[in-house]
Amino acid sequence: MGEALREEIETILEGELGDPRIGLVNVSEVQLAEDGRSARVFVVVQGDDQEAERTMQGLTAATGFIRRELMERLRLRRAPDLLFHLDRSQQYERRINELLQRTRKKQGQQR
């Protein structure tokens, strides 16, 4: 069910929201609560921190619309409450790789 939610939410975000605050967004993961009443939606936003903040505001404002669309598309009696979270794991991974490369270069120069 989490994967179905992820796919549908991503489809909705790609082209059905007219909110200018929402930039380029990918849904990286959806964690559905055991009782199915809520879902944590992790999104990756392209752009700087300001753009990410605006996008998160837009997503929060569009939550009701997204839930209604999910109910209709997935034929649910009740869509879970959606809690959007910014997924910064890719940024962290790039930064860690950058630091590891610097360390390797320094070790290579010392030998």
C-alpha positions in Angstrom: 0.0 0.0 0.0 2.9 2.4 0.8 4.3 1.9 -2.7 0.9 2.5 -4.3 0.6 5.7 -2.3 4.1 6.8 -3.3 3.4 6.3 -7.0 0.0 8.1 -6.9 1.3 11.0 -4.9 4.3 11.4 -7.2 1.9 11.5 -10.2 -0.3 14.1 -8.6 2.8 16.3 -7.7 4.2 16.0 -11.2 1.4 17.8 -13.0 -1.8 18.2 -11.2 -1.1 20.9 -8.6 -1.3 24.5 -9.8 0.4 26.0 -6.7 3.3 28.2 -7.9 5.1 27.5 -4.6 5.6 23.9 -5.5 8.8 23.3 -7.4 10.4 20.1 -8.7 9.6 17.4 -6.2 10.2 13.6 -6.1 8.6 11.3 -3.6 11.4 9.2 -2.2 9.5 7.2 0.4 6.1 6.8 2.0 5.9 5.2 5.5 2.4 4.1 6.3 1.5 3.9 9.9 0.5 0.4 11.1 -3.1 1.5 11.6 -3.2 3.1 8.1 -4.5 6.4 9.4 -1.4 8.4 8.6 1.5 8.4 6.2 4.8 10.1 6.3 5.7 11.3 2.8 9.4 12.0 2.3 10.1 14.3 -0.6 13.3 15.5 -2.4 13.0 19.1 -3.6 15.3 20.5 -6.3 16.7 23.9 -5.4 18.0 25.8 -2.4 16.6 26.0 1.1 14.2 28.8 0.3 12.7 26.9 -2.6 12.4 23.8 -0.4 10.6 25.8 2.3 8.1 27.3 -0.3 7.5 23.8 -1.8 6.8 22.4 1.7 4.3 25.2 2.4 2.6 24.5 -0.9 2.5 20.7 -0.2 1.0 21.3 3.2 -1.7 23.6 1.6 -2.5 20.9 -1.0 -2.8 18.0 1.4 -6.6 18.0 1.3 -6.7 17.9 -2.5 -4.0 15.1 -2.6 -6.0 13.0 0.0 -9.2 13.4 -2.1 -7.4 12.3 -5.2 -5.9 9.3 -3.5 -9.3 8.2 -2.2 -10.7 8.4 -5.7 -7.8 6.8 -7.6 -7.1 4.0 -5.1 -10.7 3.5 -4.2 -10.1 4.1 -0.5 -12.9 4.8 2.1 -10.5 7.0 4.0 -7.2 8.3 2.8 -4.4 8.5 5.4 -3.4 11.8 6.9 -0.4 13.0 4.9 2.6 14.4 6.7 5.2 15.8 4.3 8.9 15.7 5.3 11.9 17.0 3.5 14.3 14.2 2.6 17.8 15.6 2.7 19.5 12.2 2.5 20.9 12.9 -1.0 22.4 16.2 0.1 24.0 14.4 3.1 25.3 11.7 0.9 26.9 14.2 -1.5 28.5 16.1 1.4 29.9 12.9 2.9 31.3 11.8 -0.4 32.9 15.2 -0.9 34.6 15.0 2.5 35.8 11.4 1.9 37.4 12.5 -1.4 39.2 15.4 0.3 40.5 13.0 3.0 41.7 10.5 0.3 43.5 13.3 -1.6 45.2 14.5 1.6 46.3 11.0 2.5 47.6 10.5 -1.0 49.7 13.7 -0.8 51.2 12.8 2.5 52.6 9.5 1.2 
